[in-house]
Amino acid sequence: MIYEYEILFTYEPEGDEGSFLEALNKFAAEGWRVVSSSKQIQMVEMGPIEYPFILLEREIEK
């Protein structure tokens, strides 16, 4: 089997709430499923910023 992978960041800018769930629903409708979730941490002058994300996969060939 061959799989395709996509990373979807869960960060939603202020005023854009709900965009993550909208994107996740669109991926699910196209046959994607969640296989993992994690956080990427970036250090900046003001301290760490967390970027939560999920890993999606879908089968593209058997």
Secondary structure, DSSP 8 states (H G I E B T S, - for coil): -EEEEEEEE----TT-TTHHHHHHHHHHHTT-EEEEEEEEEEEETTEEEEEEEEEEEEEEE-
